[in-house]
């Protein structure tokens, strides 16, 4: 397989990942040592985040005509790209947590499809609830009025009995 064929395969692979992903974050990893990057990649794999270090020219080609086309503007210098496949915040959260330990990890930009977000917005994306958390919050909100109604309807007869009992005690 020629060098050109290898590059085409890398571009096609990254393009397919980009099309299947919900969000992406580009990071400058300069200064991060190999063992830490290896640990980061393992953690990313466990959280369904696809991580790729690829030449910027190949990455630009791969992201062209995808929803992450805007990330091409931040692809300068050493770049690591992390794609969230299952939810919007997993790559952002993973990078946010790793950057707390590794100061050399610098976010260049991120996208949740259509448009480039600044590195400052990483915390906002990372703090979004997961799908399961959002569903449970919604169910909790839906359940609250029913629970309150049940408590109130239970309290009415009890209150009435106490009132009648107090009235009867006052007559005796």
TACORWO-V768399 format. One record per pair of residues at least 6 apart in sequence whose ideal C-beta (glycine too) atoms are under 8 Angstrom apart, sorted by the first residue. I is the first residue (numbers start at 1). J is the second residue. Records with the same first field share a line. If there is no record, write none. Layout:
BEGIN
I: J  J
END
This chain:
BEGIN
1: 9
7: 58
10: 54  58  62
11: 58  61  62
12: 62
13: 62
14: 52  54  58  59  62  63  81
15: 62  63  66
17: 50  52  83  85
18: 24  62  63  66  67  68  83
19: 66  67
20: 85
21: 50  68  83  84  85
22: 84  85  86  87  88  112  113
23: 83  84  88  89  91  92  110  111  112  113  125
24: 68  71  81  82  83  84  91  110  111
25: 81  82  91  92  95  107  109  110  122
26: 71  74  75  79  80  81  107  108  109  110
27: 79  80  81  82  95  99  105  106  107  108
28: 77  78  79  80  105  106  107  108
29: 37  53  78  79  80  104  105
30: 77  78  104  106
31: 104
32: 40  102  104  105
36: 102
37: 80
40: 51  94  98
41: 51
43: 94  98
44: 50  51  82  91  94
45: 51
47: 90  94
48: 84  85  86  90
49: 82  83  84  85  90  91  94
50: 82  83  85
51: 80  81  82  83
52: 59  80  81  83
53: 78  79  80  81
54: 62  79  81
56: 75  76  77  79
59: 72  75  79  81
60: 72  75
63: 69  71  72  75
64: 72
67: 111  113  114
68: 111  113
70: 109  111  114  115  116
71: 81  109  110  111  116
73: 109  116
74: 108  109  116
75: 108
76: 108
79: 108
82: 91  94  95
83: 91
84: 90  91  92
86: 131
87: 128  130  131
88: 112  125  128
89: 125  126  127  128  130
90: 130
91: 110
92: 110  122  125  126
93: 126
95: 105  107  122  126
96: 122  123  126
98: 105
99: 105  106  107
106: 119
107: 119  122
108: 119
109: 116  117  118  119
110: 116  117  119  121  122  125
111: 117
112: 125
117: 125
129: 137
END
